[in-house]
C-alpha cells in the first residue's frame, strides 16, 4: 500500500501554483475548484492507495513545434497532476544529488540545489545562462571547434524501465514505493506503452534530467568538454575531429543506454569563429533588434518569458524596440517566421492594447496557428471592444473551426478559451455546434468550458446528455456548464448522476 502524506500533497499543490499547471493548455478552471476546496481534496487524495489507484483519462493534443512539426502534449486531470507532482517532489533531492554539480557549469537545466521544499526546480540557472556559458568558452579559446546537437523526440522516447533504473540508483531503497507508483502512473499516461513521459507538466522535467545523468557522466569520463540544457548539447574541442568524436560518444551512449538518437538535421560541427559570426556578429539595425529580442526570449522551447518577468534592463531593451513593426516584418509574405519571436511580440503587444494591430493578427491567423496561445493572449486583453469590432473578431476567430475544417486542435483550444474568459463574446449557437460535431475530445472539452460562460440553459441541457460518454475532463467541463440550469434541475441531475469524486461535486456547485 502506498499513500501520500498531507504534507507532501501540500508541497505538490504549491509547486503547481508556482510552476503552472502545464505549458500547452490554458489553465483549467478545475484548478481553482481544487484550491477553493483544498482541505477536502487533500483528505481525499491522502486516502488513496497508489498501488490500486486507477486514475483518470487525460486530454491529449498535437501542439506545433514549428509550422511543419508537432509534438503530442497532455493535460492531466487535477488529481493525477497532484499525485504525479508529489511523487516527483519526493524524488527530487535524490535526482539532484547524482547530477553533475552546478558549480561545474556544464548542466544548466532545471536545477534543484537549495530549492524550497515546494518547488520542483529553481528558475536559475536558465537557458540564458547556458548560452552565456557557450559564448564565454568560444570567445576565450581561440581556434576552438563547436559540436552542436540535440536529442530527437526526447521526452516521448524515454523508456520507463531505464528511467526507473536511474531513479533507483539515485534515490535509494527508502524511495522504492514512490518509484513503483510513478512507474505505474507513467504507463497509464502513455496509454500502456513502455516509453514516454508527459510533455506539459513541470514534474516531467526532473525526470528528464534523471534520465541523462549517466550520459553526462560518460562524457565526463571520456574527458569530453561539453555543456547541456535539457536535450541540447554543445561540445567543445581543439579540432573538428575532436568535436566529431564527442558527438559520436554522445550518440553511442544515448542509443546504448536509452535507445535515444540525435537529430540529424541539427547535428553539426563548425569552427568557433563561424559560430561567433552566426550567433554573435553585428547585423543591420533591424536584424540587431530582432536578435536582441530573441536573446532576451531565450531558447527554452517550453518556457517563453512574459514581459513582466524580465529584469529592468531587459524591459528597457524591449521597450526601445518597435514591436509592431517587427511583428509585421516577421509575418511578411514569404518570410521564414520565427515563432518564438512572434509569440513574445504578441504577448507584449497584448499588454499595450493596440487595436490598430487587430487586423494584422486576423489577416494572419493561418500563419499564426503554431502560436495560437499568443493569439489568445493578444485578444484576451481587449475587454472593451465596440460591438462591431467584437463581432468581427469573434466570427473571424471561429471561422477556421466552424467552416474551414483546417483548424488544429491547438488553435481550437486556445480560441475557445477566449470565449470562456469573455462572457460578452456570446456565439452560443456556434459553440454548441462545435461541441456536437467535434471529433476531438480536447476540442469538445473547451467548447463545453466556453459554454459554461457564454451558453444558456438550452445548451447546458443538450450537453448533459453526453455526460455518460464524456472523458473525465470533458465531464467536469459539462458539469460546470450546468450552472446555467435552474437550481432544482441541478439538484435532480446531481442525484441522478451519483457523483463520486469530490471534484465533480464541487464543479457542479460552481
C-alpha positions in Angstrom: 0.0 0.0 0.0 1.3 3.5 -1.0 -0.3 6.6 0.4 1.0 10.2 0.2 1.1 12.4 3.3 -0.9 15.5 3.6 2.4 17.5 3.9 3.7 16.1 0.6 0.4 16.9 -1.1 0.6 20.5 0.3 4.0 20.8 -1.2 2.7 19.5 -4.6 -0.2 21.9 -4.8 2.2 24.8 -4.0 4.6 23.6 -6.7 1.8 23.5 -9.3 0.8 27.1 -8.4 4.5 28.1 -8.7 5.4 26.4 -11.9 2.0 26.5 -13.6 -0.5 23.8 -14.4 1.2 23.0 -17.7 2.8 24.5 -20.8 0.5 24.0 -23.7 -3.1 24.3 -22.5 -5.0 27.2 -20.8 -5.0 26.6 -17.0 -8.1 24.5 -16.3 -10.8 26.2 -14.1 -10.9 22.9 -12.2 -7.6 24.0 -10.5 -9.5 26.9 -8.9 -12.1 24.5 -7.7 -9.4 22.3 -6.1 -7.7 25.3 -4.4 -11.0 26.6 -3.1 -11.7 23.2 -1.5 -8.2 22.1 -0.8 -8.7 20.7 2.7 -11.4 18.3 1.5 -9.5 17.3 -1.7 -6.3 16.8 0.2 -8.0 14.5 2.6 -9.5 12.5 -0.3 -6.1 12.2 -2.0 -4.3 11.2 1.1 -6.5 8.2 1.5 -5.8 6.8 -2.0 -3.7 3.6 -2.3 -1.5 4.3 -5.2 -0.9 0.6 -5.7 -4.5 0.2 -6.7 -5.3 3.8 -7.9 -6.7 3.6 -11.4 -6.6 7.3 -12.1 -8.4 9.4 -14.8 -8.1 9.7 -18.5 -6.2 12.7 -19.7 -6.6 15.2 -22.6 -4.1 14.9 -25.4 -3.5 17.1 -28.4 -0.8 17.8 -31.1 0.8 21.1 -30.5 3.1 22.6 -33.1 6.8 22.8 -32.6 7.0 24.8 -35.8 4.9 25.3 -38.8 5.6 21.8 -40.1 6.5 19.9 -36.9 4.4 18.8 -34.0 4.6 17.3 -30.5 2.0 15.4 -28.5 1.1 17.2 -25.3 -1.2 16.3 -22.5 -3.4 18.0 -19.9 -3.7 15.8 -16.8 -6.7 15.5 -14.6 -6.0 17.7 -11.4 -5.9 14.6 -9.2 -3.3 12.9 -11.4 -1.2 16.1 -11.7 -1.2 16.5 -7.9 -0.1 12.9 -7.4 2.4 13.0 -10.2 3.9 16.2 -8.9 4.0 14.9 -5.3 5.9 11.7 -6.4 8.5 13.7 -8.3 8.9 16.1 -5.4 9.6 13.1 -3.2 12.4 12.0 -5.6 13.7 15.5 -6.4 16.7 15.7 -4.0 17.9 12.1 -4.8 18.0 13.1 -8.5 19.8 16.4 -7.7 22.4 14.6 -5.6 23.6 12.5 -8.5 23.7 15.2 -11.2 26.9 16.9 -12.2 27.5 19.7 -9.8 26.1 23.1 -10.7 29.5 24.7 -9.9 31.0 22.8 -12.9 28.8 25.0 -15.2 28.0 22.1 -17.6 24.4 21.2 -17.0 22.1 24.2 -16.6 18.6 22.8 -16.9 16.1 22.6 -14.0 18.5 22.5 -11.0 17.0 21.9 -7.6 20.0 22.7 -5.3 18.9 24.7 -2.3 15.4 24.9 -3.7 12.4 25.3 -1.4 10.6 22.1 -0.5 7.6 23.2 -2.5 9.2 23.8 -5.9 10.5 21.2 -8.4 13.5 23.3 -9.5 14.9 26.8 -9.4 14.5 29.5 -12.1 18.3 29.8 -12.2 20.4 28.7 -14.0 18.4 29.3 -17.1 18.7 28.8 -20.8 20.3 32.3 -21.0 23.0 31.2 -18.6 23.6 28.2 -20.8 24.0 30.4 -23.9 26.2 32.8 -22.0 28.5 29.9 -21.0 28.8 28.8 -24.6 29.7 32.3 -25.6 32.2 32.6 -22.9 34.0 29.4 -23.9 34.1 30.2 -27.6 35.4 33.7 -27.0 38.0 32.6 -24.6 39.5 29.7 -26.6 40.7 30.9 -30.0 40.7 28.2 -32.7 38.1 26.2 -30.9 35.6 24.0 -32.7 32.0 23.5 -31.6 29.8 20.4 -32.0 26.1 21.2 -31.7 23.2 18.6 -31.4 20.1 17.7 -29.6 18.1 14.6 -28.8 15.4 13.6 -31.2 11.9 13.4 -29.5 13.5 13.3 -26.1 10.5 13.1 -23.7 8.3 11.0 -25.9 11.1 8.4 -26.3 12.3 7.9 -22.7 11.9 4.3 -21.8 10.2 3.8 -18.4 12.3 0.9 -17.2 15.5 2.8 -17.9 14.2 5.9 -16.1 13.2 3.6 -13.2 16.7 2.2 -13.1 18.1 5.7 -13.0 15.7 6.7 -10.2 16.5 3.6 -8.2 20.2 4.3 -8.4 19.7 7.9 -7.3 17.0 7.7 -4.7 17.8 4.5 -2.7 15.7 1.9 -1.0 13.6 4.4 1.0 12.0 5.7 -2.2 11.2 2.4 -3.9 7.5 2.7 -3.2 7.3 6.2 -4.7 9.2 4.9 -7.8 6.9 1.9 -8.2 3.8 4.2 -8.0 5.4 6.6 -10.5 6.2 3.8 -13.0 2.5 2.7 -12.9 1.4 6.3 -13.4 3.7 6.8 -16.4 2.4 3.6 -18.0 -1.1 4.9 -17.7 -0.2 8.4 -19.1 1.4 6.7 -22.1 -1.7 4.6 -22.8 0.1 1.4 -21.8 3.3 1.9 -23.8 6.6 1.3 -22.1 8.1 4.7 -23.1 7.3 8.4 -23.0 6.8 10.9 -20.2 4.1 13.6 -20.5 5.0 16.8 -22.2 3.5 19.8 -20.4 3.6 19.2 -16.7 6.6 20.7 -14.9 7.1 17.5 -12.9 8.4 15.8 -16.1 11.5 17.9 -16.2 13.3 16.5 -13.2 12.6 13.0 -14.7 14.2 14.0 -18.0 17.3 15.2 -16.1 17.5 11.9 -14.2 17.5 10.0 -17.5 20.6 11.9 -18.7 22.7 11.6 -15.5 24.6 8.6 -16.9 25.1 10.2 -20.3 26.6 13.3 -18.8 28.9 11.2 -16.5 30.0 9.1 -19.5 31.0 12.3 -21.4 33.0 13.4 -18.4 34.7 10.0 -18.2 35.9 10.5 -21.7 37.2 14.0 -20.9 34.8 15.5 -23.4 34.2 19.2 -22.8 30.5 20.0 -23.1 27.6 21.9 -21.8 23.9 21.0 -21.8 20.4 22.4 -21.4 17.7 19.7 -21.3 18.4 17.8 -24.6 20.6 20.4 -26.2 24.3 19.5 -26.1 27.2 21.7 -27.1 30.7 20.1 -27.3 34.0 21.9 -27.4 37.2 20.6 -28.9 40.6 21.8 -30.3 39.9 20.2 -33.7 36.9 19.2 -35.9 37.9 15.6 -35.3 37.7 16.1 -31.6 34.2 17.7 -31.8 33.1 14.8 -34.1 34.5 12.3 -31.6 32.5 14.0 -28.8 29.3 13.8 -30.8 30.0 10.2 -31.7 30.4 9.2 -28.0 27.3 11.1 -27.1 25.3 9.4 -29.9 26.6 5.9 -28.9 25.9 6.4 -25.2 22.4 7.7 -25.8 21.5 4.8 -28.1 23.1 2.0 -26.0 21.9 3.3 -22.6 18.5 4.7 -23.6 17.6 3.8 -27.2 17.7 7.5 -28.0 19.2 9.2 -31.1 20.4 12.7 -32.1 18.6 14.9 -34.5 20.5 14.6 -37.8 19.4 17.9 -39.2 20.6 19.8 -36.1 23.9 18.0 -35.6 26.9 19.8 -36.9 30.5 20.8 -36.3 31.7 24.3 -37.0 34.7 26.5 -36.1 34.2 28.7 -33.2 34.8 31.8 -35.4 31.9 30.6 -37.6 29.8 30.1 -34.5 30.5 33.6 -33.5 29.6 35.0 -37.0 26.3 33.1 -37.0 25.2 33.7 -33.4 27.1 36.8 -32.2 28.3 39.0 -35.1 26.8 42.5 -35.5 24.0 42.9 -38.0 21.9 45.6 -39.5 19.9 47.8 -37.1 16.7 45.8 -37.8 18.4 42.4 -37.6 20.3 43.5 -34.5 17.0 44.4 -32.8 15.5 41.1 -33.8 18.5 39.2 -32.4 18.4 41.2 -29.2 14.8 40.3 -28.7 15.5 36.6 -29.4 18.4 36.7 -27.0 16.1 38.0 -24.3 13.4 35.5 -25.1 15.9 32.6 -24.9 15.7 29.2 -26.4 13.9 27.1 -23.9 11.0 25.8 -26.1 8.8 25.1 -23.1 9.1 28.5 -21.5 8.8 31.8 -23.3 9.1 34.5 -20.7 6.4 37.1 -20.0 7.3 40.7 -20.2 6.6 41.3 -16.5 9.1 38.5 -15.6 12.0 40.3 -17.3 14.5 42.3 -15.3 14.6 46.1 -15.6 17.4 46.2 -18.2 15.7 43.7 -20.4 12.4 45.6 -20.2 14.3 48.8 -21.3 15.8 46.9 -24.3 12.3 45.6 -25.3 10.7 49.0 -24.8 13.2 50.5 -27.2 12.2 48.2 -30.0 9.4 48.9 -32.5 7.5 45.7 -31.8 4.5 46.4 -34.1 6.8 47.0 -37.0 8.8 43.8 -36.1 5.6 41.8 -36.0 4.6 43.0 -39.5 8.0 42.2 -40.8 8.1 38.7 -39.2 4.7 37.9 -40.8 5.6 39.3 -44.2 4.7 37.1 -47.1 7.5 34.6 -47.9 9.3 35.3 -44.6 10.5 32.3 -42.6 8.6 33.0 -39.4 10.4 32.7 -36.2 7.6 31.7 -33.9 9.4 32.4 -30.7 9.9 36.0 -31.8 6.3 36.3 -32.9 4.9 34.7 -29.7 6.8 37.1 -27.5 5.9 40.1 -29.5 2.2 39.3 -29.5 2.4 38.7 -25.7 4.0 42.1 -25.2 1.6 43.9 -27.6 -1.4 42.4 -25.8 -0.4 44.4 -22.7 -0.3 47.6 -24.8 -3.8 47.0 -26.1 -3.2 48.4 -29.6 -6.5 47.8 -31.5 -4.8 49.0 -34.7 -3.0 45.7 -34.8 -6.1 43.6 -34.7 -6.5 43.4 -38.5 -2.8 42.3 -38.8 -3.5 39.4 -36.5 -6.8 38.4 -38.0 -5.3 38.5 -41.5 -2.6 36.1 -40.5 -4.5 33.6 -38.4 -3.4 30.7 -40.6 0.3 31.6 -40.4 -0.1 32.2 -36.6 -1.6 28.8 -36.0 1.6 27.5 -34.3 1.4 30.3 -31.7 -2.4 30.1 -31.0 -1.6 30.6 -27.3 -0.3 34.1 -28.2 -3.3 34.9 -30.4 -5.3 34.2 -27.2 -3.0 36.3 -25.1 -3.4 39.2 -27.6 -7.2 39.2 -27.7 -7.7 38.4 -24.0 -6.7 41.9 -23.1 -9.3 43.5 -25.3 -12.2 43.6 -22.9 -13.9 46.7 -24.1 -14.2 46.4 -27.9 -17.1 48.0 -29.6 -19.9 45.7 -30.7 -19.0 45.8 -34.4 -15.3 45.1 -33.8 -16.0 42.4 -31.3 -18.3 40.6 -33.8 -15.6 40.9 -36.5 -13.0 39.4 -34.1 -15.2 36.6 -32.8 -16.5 35.5 -36.2 -13.1 35.5 -37.8 -11.6 33.5 -34.9 -14.3 30.9 -35.0 -14.4 30.6 -38.8 -11.5 28.1 -39.1 -13.1 25.8 -36.5 -16.6 26.0 -38.0 -16.1 26.1 -41.7 -12.6 25.6 -42.9 -12.1 22.4 -41.0 -8.4 23.1 -41.2 -8.1 24.4 -37.6 -5.7 22.3 -35.5 -6.7 21.1 -32.0 -4.2 23.6 -30.6 -5.7 26.6 -32.4 -9.3 25.4 -31.4 -8.4 25.0 -27.7 -6.9 28.5 -27.4 -9.6 30.3 -29.3 -12.3 28.5 -27.4 -10.6 29.5 -24.2 -11.2 33.2 -25.1 -15.0 32.5 -25.1 -14.7 31.1 -21.7 -12.8 34.2 -20.5 -15.2 36.7 -22.2 -18.9 36.3 -21.3 -19.9 39.1 -23.7 -18.4 37.2 -26.7 -21.5 35.0 -26.8 -21.8 32.9 -30.0 -23.6 30.1 -28.1 -25.1 28.6 -31.2 -21.7 28.2 -32.8 -20.2 26.8 -29.7 -22.8 24.2 -29.2 -22.4 23.2 -32.8 -18.6 22.8 -32.3 -19.4 20.7 -29.2 -21.7 18.4 -31.0 -19.7 18.0 -34.2 -16.1 17.8 -32.8 -14.3 14.5 -33.3 -11.7 15.6 -30.8 -12.3 15.2 -27.1 -10.0 18.1 -26.3 -12.0 20.4 -28.6 -15.2 19.2 -27.1 -13.9 19.9 -23.6 -13.0 23.5 -24.4 -16.3 24.1 -26.2 -18.1 23.0 -23.0 -16.0 25.3 -20.9 -16.8 28.2 -23.3 -20.5 27.4 -23.0 -20.1 27.4 -19.2 -19.5 31.1 -19.7 -21.3 32.1 -22.9 -24.0 29.5 -23.1 -27.6 29.3 -21.9 -29.8 26.8 -20.2 -30.7 25.3 -23.5 -27.0 24.4 -24.4 -26.4 23.1 -20.9 -29.3 20.7 -21.1 -28.0 19.5 -24.5 -24.5 18.8 -23.1 -25.7 16.9 -20.1 -26.9 14.2 -22.5 -23.2 13.5 -23.3 -22.1 13.1 -19.6 -22.2 9.3 -19.8 -19.8 9.0 -22.7 -17.6 12.0 -21.8 -14.0 11.8 -20.7 -13.1 12.9 -17.2 -12.1 16.4 -18.1 -14.9 16.9 -20.6 -17.3 15.7 -17.9 -16.1 18.3 -15.3 -16.4 21.0 -18.0 -20.0 19.9 -18.7 -20.8 19.9 -15.0 -19.5 23.5 -14.8 -21.8 24.4 -17.6 -24.8 23.2 -15.7 -24.6 26.5 -13.7 -26.9 27.8 -16.5 -29.7 25.4 -15.4 -32.2 26.0 -12.6 -31.4 25.2 -9.0 -33.9 22.3 -8.8 -32.8 20.9 -12.2 -29.2 20.8 -11.0 -30.1 19.1 -7.7 -32.1 16.5 -9.6 -29.3 16.0 -12.1 -26.7 15.7 -9.3 -28.7 13.0 -7.5 -29.2 11.0 -10.8 -25.5 11.1 -11.6 -24.3 9.7 -8.3 -21.2 11.7 -8.4 -18.1 10.0 -6.9 -15.0 12.2 -6.6 -15.3 15.4 -4.6 -14.0 17.4 -7.6 -17.1 16.6 -9.7 -19.4 17.6 -6.9 -17.6 20.9 -6.4 -17.5 21.5 -10.1 -21.3 21.2 -10.2 -21.6 23.7 -7.4 -19.6 26.5 -9.1 
